[in-house]
Amino acid sequence: MNLALVHDWLNQIGGAERVLETLKEMFPAAPLYTSIYWREGMPQAYRAWDVRVAWLDRAPGIHRHHQPYLPLYPLAFRSFDLSGYDVVLSNKSGFCHGVRAGSALHICYCLAPTRYVWNLDAYAEREGLGRVARFALRPLITWLRRWDYAAAQRVTHFVAISSEIRERIRRYYNRDAVVIHPPVDVQRYRPAASHDDYYLIVSRLIPYKRIDLAIEAFNRLNRPLWIAGEGRDIERLRAMAGPSVAFLGRVPDADLPDLLARCKAFVFPGHEDFGIAPVEAQAAGRPVVAFGAGGALDTLIDGQTGVLFAEQRADALIDAVHRLDALDVNPGAIRANAARFDTDVFKRKLGRFVDECQRMHNESASQRVNDSSLIR
């Protein structure tokens, strides 16, 4: 199979890059097309990859500050002609689905329809953009929406990371999608023989994560809440935290499995497209208290592997914690639920999907050839 991978940008590490690393494991010989590549800022292992960048990679300062170049990403990806490949597999949250694939099979693994295009206000709050920036962006967003929609119509098949993203693909692009949840390294985590009394959050400390909601709830509960992570919201959160709330700062990755396995429960008050951390907590055998929206609806079983609360209010979170007190927590059953999202499960499901789509695509192409010969 002559396959090309496409990724939005390579200048930061996050959930999208975790998915990309797994895709490279599945298709190690595939070249990777991307808009920019900050070679020195990315993991050493990436240097063994065949990375092919667009002309945009030469723009001044773009590796550290890629957002100001927003209008140019559609043009950068349209400059890639990948019609010579059998399969194009794009890993998209931005504009990389806009490559020219021609008659090749184009499968888009959609982490999210482009957030700042379809939900500018939420994105602006998430990234700390002010009113002036929002106002200035609106004419550009109108054009980007038209471009983004048109690019989505050229994709052969969409795959969504969650039920919520499948619904957004339908709403914004008028396209159907199958759901294949992103890979989680479940094998890193194991239940502990016993647990401590602290509740745990592992997160970037930025406003949309709603850590403030958890702090308000645990101040009132007077139960220990440990918060691991860093971010621009740290001073505001520290100011509102009572004596039962502890900030751990950035926790080394190697320490996370033990920290998760020993917590009483994991707290997830934000609204995420998927949310890897609650799955990791369940892999460690611990229940999760989560806001009942987004990916949490796919990854938690309410009343079994945790408790969902319906409104982002402290009262609702407090009620969920009390409901969790009444649950008979079974670490083995909780971990079994997390196993549904293991990396090997992702590889198996996506691999089968790509193979089946290619088979159907080839049959359709063959039929078109036969039809043409009949006309002649």
C-alpha positions as CSV (number, residue, x, y, z in Angstrom):
1,M,0.0,0.0,0.0
2,N,1.4,3.4,-1.1
3,L,0.3,5.5,1.8
4,A,1.0,9.1,2.9
5,L,0.4,10.6,6.3
6,V,-0.7,14.3,6.8
7,H,-0.5,16.2,10.0
8,D,-1.3,19.9,10.8
9,W,2.0,21.1,12.3
10,L,5.0,19.7,14.1
11,N,6.0,22.3,16.7
12,Q,4.4,21.1,19.9
13,I,3.5,17.9,21.7
14,G,-0.1,17.1,22.6
15,G,-2.8,14.6,22.1
16,A,-2.6,15.0,18.3
17,E,1.0,14.0,18.3
18,R,0.3,10.9,20.4
19,V,-2.1,9.8,17.7
20,L,0.5,10.6,15.0
21,E,3.2,8.5,16.8
22,T,0.8,5.5,16.7
23,L,0.0,6.1,13.0
24,K,3.8,6.0,12.3
25,E,4.0,2.7,14.2
26,M,1.3,1.4,12.0
27,F,2.7,2.8,8.7
28,P,6.5,3.2,9.4
29,A,7.4,3.6,5.7
30,A,4.8,6.4,5.0
31,P,6.2,9.9,4.4
32,L,4.7,12.6,6.6
33,Y,3.5,15.8,5.1
34,T,3.0,18.8,7.3
35,S,2.9,22.6,7.2
36,I,5.9,23.3,9.6
37,Y,8.4,21.2,11.4
38,W,10.4,22.5,14.4
39,R,13.1,19.8,14.3
40,E,14.9,20.9,17.5
41,G,11.7,21.3,19.5
42,M,10.3,17.9,18.8
43,P,11.2,14.4,20.1
44,Q,14.5,13.0,18.9
45,A,12.7,9.9,17.5
46,Y,10.9,12.2,14.9
47,R,14.2,12.8,13.2
48,A,14.1,9.3,11.7
49,W,10.9,10.1,10.0
50,D,10.6,11.2,6.4
51,V,9.0,14.6,7.1
52,R,8.1,16.8,4.1
53,V,7.2,20.4,4.9
54,A,5.4,23.1,2.9
55,W,6.9,26.5,1.9
56,L,5.3,27.9,5.0
57,D,8.0,26.3,7.1
58,R,10.4,29.2,6.1
59,A,8.2,31.9,7.6
60,P,10.0,34.0,10.3
61,G,9.4,32.8,13.8
62,I,6.7,30.3,12.8
63,H,8.0,27.4,14.8
64,R,7.5,29.1,18.1
65,H,4.5,31.3,17.1
66,H,2.4,29.6,14.5
67,Q,-1.0,31.2,15.2
68,P,-0.3,34.6,13.5
69,Y,0.0,32.7,10.2
70,L,-3.5,31.3,10.4
71,P,-4.7,32.5,6.9
72,L,-1.8,30.8,5.2
73,Y,-2.3,27.2,6.4
74,P,-5.1,26.4,3.8
75,L,-2.8,27.6,1.0
76,A,0.2,25.6,2.4
77,F,-1.8,22.3,2.4
78,R,-3.3,22.9,-1.0
79,S,0.3,23.1,-2.3
80,F,0.7,19.4,-1.6
81,D,-0.3,17.2,-4.5
82,L,-0.7,13.7,-3.1
83,S,-2.6,12.2,-6.0
84,G,0.2,9.7,-6.7
85,Y,-0.5,7.8,-3.5
86,D,-3.0,5.0,-3.1
87,V,-4.1,6.2,0.4
88,V,-3.9,9.6,2.1
89,L,-4.4,9.4,5.9
90,S,-4.8,12.9,7.5
91,N,-4.6,13.4,11.2
92,K,-6.7,16.6,11.5
93,S,-7.7,19.3,13.9
94,G,-6.7,22.2,11.6
95,F,-6.5,22.4,7.8
96,C,-4.4,19.3,6.8
97,H,-7.4,17.6,5.2
98,G,-7.2,20.2,2.5
99,V,-4.3,18.5,0.6
100,R,-4.9,17.6,-3.0
101,A,-5.5,13.8,-3.0
102,G,-7.0,13.5,-6.6
103,S,-8.4,10.1,-7.1
104,A,-6.5,8.6,-4.1
105,L,-8.5,7.3,-1.1
106,H,-8.4,10.0,1.5
107,I,-9.3,9.0,5.1
108,C,-9.4,11.8,7.6
109,Y,-8.9,10.9,11.2
110,C,-10.7,13.9,12.7
111,L,-9.6,15.1,16.1
112,A,-12.0,18.0,15.8
113,P,-13.5,20.2,13.0
114,T,-11.2,23.3,13.1
115,R,-12.1,24.9,16.4
116,Y,-11.3,28.5,15.7
117,V,-13.3,28.3,12.5
118,W,-16.5,26.8,13.8
119,N,-16.5,27.9,17.4
120,L,-14.5,31.1,17.6
121,D,-15.8,32.4,20.9
122,A,-15.0,29.1,22.8
123,Y,-11.6,28.9,21.2
124,A,-10.8,32.6,22.0
125,E,-11.7,31.9,25.7
126,R,-9.6,28.8,25.7
127,E,-6.5,30.6,24.2
128,G,-7.0,33.8,26.1
129,L,-7.8,36.0,23.1
130,G,-9.3,39.4,23.8
131,R,-12.3,41.1,22.2
132,V,-10.2,43.1,19.7
133,A,-8.6,39.9,18.4
134,R,-12.0,38.2,18.1
135,F,-13.5,41.2,16.2
136,A,-10.5,41.4,13.8
137,L,-10.7,37.6,13.1
138,R,-14.3,37.5,12.1
139,P,-14.0,38.4,8.4
140,L,-11.2,35.9,8.0
141,I,-13.2,33.2,9.8
142,T,-16.1,33.6,7.3
143,W,-13.6,32.8,4.4
144,L,-12.0,30.0,6.4
145,R,-15.4,28.4,7.0
146,R,-16.1,28.2,3.3
147,W,-12.7,26.8,2.6
148,D,-12.9,24.3,5.4
149,Y,-16.3,23.0,4.3
150,A,-15.2,22.6,0.7
151,A,-12.1,20.7,1.7
152,A,-14.2,18.4,3.8
153,Q,-16.3,17.5,0.8
154,R,-13.2,16.1,-1.0
155,V,-12.4,13.7,1.9
156,T,-13.5,10.1,1.0
157,H,-14.2,8.9,4.6
158,F,-14.1,10.6,8.0
159,V,-13.2,8.9,11.3
160,A,-14.1,10.7,14.5
161,I,-12.4,10.3,17.9
162,S,-15.7,10.4,19.8
163,S,-19.4,10.5,19.4
164,E,-19.3,14.3,20.0
165,I,-16.8,14.8,17.2
166,R,-18.9,12.6,14.9
167,E,-21.9,14.9,15.6
168,R,-19.8,18.0,14.9
169,I,-18.6,16.5,11.6
170,R,-22.2,16.0,10.7
171,R,-23.2,19.5,11.8
172,Y,-20.4,21.5,10.2
173,Y,-19.4,19.4,7.2
174,N,-22.7,17.5,6.5
175,R,-20.6,14.3,6.4
176,D,-21.0,11.0,8.2
177,A,-18.2,9.4,10.2
178,V,-17.4,6.2,12.1
179,V,-16.0,6.5,15.6
180,I,-12.6,5.0,16.4
181,H,-11.4,6.3,19.8
182,P,-7.8,7.5,20.0
183,P,-5.0,5.3,21.4
184,V,-4.3,5.2,25.1
185,D,-1.3,3.4,26.6
186,V,-3.4,1.4,29.0
187,Q,-0.5,-1.0,29.7
188,R,1.4,1.8,31.6
189,Y,-1.1,1.7,34.4
190,R,-2.0,-0.9,37.0
191,P,-4.3,-0.8,40.1
192,A,-2.5,-0.5,43.4
193,A,-3.1,-2.8,46.4
194,S,-4.7,0.2,48.3
195,H,-5.4,3.8,47.7
196,D,-5.1,7.1,49.7
197,D,-7.8,9.7,50.5
198,Y,-6.8,12.4,48.0
199,Y,-8.8,13.2,44.8
200,L,-6.7,14.0,41.8
201,I,-6.7,16.3,38.8
202,V,-4.0,16.1,36.1
203,S,-4.4,19.0,33.6
204,R,-3.1,22.1,32.1
205,L,-4.3,25.0,34.3
206,I,-6.2,27.1,31.8
207,P,-9.8,28.4,32.1
208,Y,-11.7,26.1,29.9
209,K,-10.5,23.1,31.9
210,R,-12.8,24.4,34.8
211,I,-10.4,23.6,37.6
212,D,-12.0,26.5,39.4
213,L,-15.2,24.5,39.6
214,A,-13.4,21.6,41.3
215,I,-11.7,23.9,43.7
216,E,-14.9,25.5,44.8
217,A,-16.5,22.1,45.3
218,F,-13.6,20.7,47.3
219,N,-13.3,23.8,49.4
220,R,-16.9,23.2,50.5
221,L,-16.4,19.4,50.8
222,N,-13.2,20.0,52.8
223,R,-11.7,16.9,51.2
224,P,-8.1,16.7,49.9
225,L,-7.8,17.6,46.2
226,W,-4.4,17.4,44.5
227,I,-3.9,19.3,41.3
228,A,-1.0,18.3,39.0
229,G,-0.1,20.6,36.1
230,E,0.9,24.1,35.1
231,G,-0.7,26.9,33.2
232,R,-1.6,30.5,32.9
233,D,-4.5,30.2,35.3
234,I,-2.3,29.1,38.3
235,E,-2.4,32.4,40.2
236,R,-6.2,32.8,40.0
237,L,-6.6,29.1,41.1
238,R,-4.2,29.4,44.0
239,A,-6.0,32.5,45.2
240,M,-9.3,30.7,45.5
241,A,-8.0,27.4,46.9
242,G,-8.7,26.5,50.5
243,P,-6.4,24.5,52.8
244,S,-7.6,21.1,51.5
245,V,-6.4,21.9,47.9
246,A,-2.7,21.2,47.0
247,F,-0.9,22.2,43.8
248,L,1.8,19.7,42.8
249,G,3.1,21.6,39.8
250,R,4.4,19.6,36.8
251,V,4.6,15.9,37.8
252,P,7.3,13.8,35.9
253,D,5.6,11.5,33.4
254,A,7.2,8.5,35.2
255,D,5.4,9.4,38.4
256,L,1.9,9.6,37.0
257,P,1.0,5.8,37.1
258,D,1.6,5.6,40.8
259,L,-0.1,9.0,41.5
260,L,-3.2,7.9,39.6
261,A,-3.3,4.4,41.1
262,R,-3.3,5.8,44.7
263,C,-5.9,8.5,44.4
264,K,-9.4,7.9,45.8
265,A,-10.9,9.2,42.5
266,F,-10.0,11.2,39.5
267,V,-11.8,14.5,38.9
268,F,-12.5,15.8,35.4
269,P,-14.7,18.9,35.4
270,G,-14.0,20.2,31.9
271,H,-15.7,19.5,28.5
272,E,-13.2,17.7,26.2
273,D,-13.5,16.2,22.8
274,F,-12.2,12.9,24.1
275,G,-10.1,13.2,27.3
276,I,-7.2,10.7,27.7
277,A,-6.6,11.4,31.4
278,P,-9.9,9.8,32.6
279,V,-9.1,6.6,30.6
280,E,-5.6,6.5,32.2
281,A,-7.2,6.8,35.6
282,Q,-9.5,4.0,34.9
283,A,-6.6,1.9,33.6
284,A,-5.1,2.4,37.1
285,G,-8.3,1.0,38.6
286,R,-9.6,4.3,39.9
287,P,-13.1,5.8,39.4
288,V,-13.7,9.1,37.7
289,V,-16.0,12.0,38.6
290,A,-16.6,13.9,35.3
291,F,-18.8,16.4,33.7
292,G,-21.2,14.5,31.5
293,A,-20.4,15.8,28.1
294,G,-18.0,15.3,25.2
295,G,-15.7,12.3,25.4
296,A,-16.6,11.4,29.0
297,L,-19.9,10.1,27.6
298,D,-17.9,7.5,25.6
299,T,-15.3,6.6,28.1
300,L,-17.2,6.4,31.5
301,I,-20.0,4.0,32.5
302,D,-22.0,6.1,34.9
303,G,-22.5,4.3,38.2
304,Q,-19.9,1.7,37.5
305,T,-16.6,3.2,36.5
306,G,-17.4,6.6,37.9
307,V,-20.1,9.2,38.2
308,L,-21.2,11.9,35.7
309,F,-22.7,15.2,36.7
310,A,-25.0,17.1,34.3
311,E,-24.2,20.8,35.0
312,Q,-20.9,22.6,35.4
313,R,-21.8,23.8,38.9
314,A,-20.1,23.2,42.2
315,D,-23.3,21.8,43.7
316,A,-23.6,19.2,40.9
317,L,-20.0,18.1,41.4
318,I,-20.5,17.8,45.1
319,D,-23.5,15.7,44.6
320,A,-21.5,13.5,42.2
321,V,-18.8,13.0,44.9
322,H,-21.4,11.9,47.4
323,R,-22.9,9.5,44.9
324,L,-19.5,8.0,44.3
325,D,-19.2,7.4,48.1
326,A,-22.1,5.0,47.7
327,L,-20.6,3.0,44.9
328,D,-19.0,-0.4,45.3
329,V,-15.8,0.4,43.4
330,N,-14.3,-2.6,41.6
331,P,-10.8,-1.7,40.3
332,G,-10.6,-4.7,38.1
333,A,-13.9,-3.9,36.3
334,I,-12.8,-0.2,36.0
335,R,-9.6,-1.2,34.4
336,A,-11.4,-3.6,32.0
337,N,-13.5,-0.7,30.8
338,A,-10.3,1.3,30.0
339,A,-8.9,-1.7,28.0
340,R,-11.4,-0.8,25.3
341,F,-9.3,2.2,24.4
342,D,-5.9,0.5,24.4
343,T,-3.4,1.3,21.6
344,D,-3.6,-2.2,20.2
345,V,-7.4,-1.9,19.9
346,F,-6.9,1.4,18.0
347,K,-4.4,-0.1,15.6
348,R,-6.6,-3.1,15.0
349,K,-9.8,-1.1,14.3
350,L,-8.2,1.6,12.2
351,G,-6.1,-0.9,10.3
352,R,-9.2,-2.9,9.4
353,F,-11.1,0.3,8.4
354,V,-8.3,1.4,6.1
355,D,-8.1,-2.0,4.5
356,E,-11.8,-2.2,3.9
357,C,-12.0,1.3,2.5
358,Q,-9.2,0.6,0.1
359,R,-10.9,-2.6,-1.0
360,M,-14.1,-0.7,-1.8
361,H,-12.2,2.2,-3.4
362,N,-10.4,-0.2,-5.7
363,E,-13.6,-2.0,-6.7
364,S,-15.3,1.3,-7.4
365,A,-12.3,2.5,-9.5
366,S,-12.3,-0.8,-11.4
367,Q,-16.1,-0.5,-12.1
368,R,-15.5,3.0,-13.4
369,V,-12.9,1.7,-15.8
370,N,-15.3,-1.0,-17.0
371,D,-18.1,1.5,-17.5
372,S,-15.8,3.7,-19.6
373,S,-14.8,0.8,-21.8
374,L,-18.4,0.0,-22.4
375,I,-19.1,3.6,-23.5
376,R,-16.2,3.4,-25.9
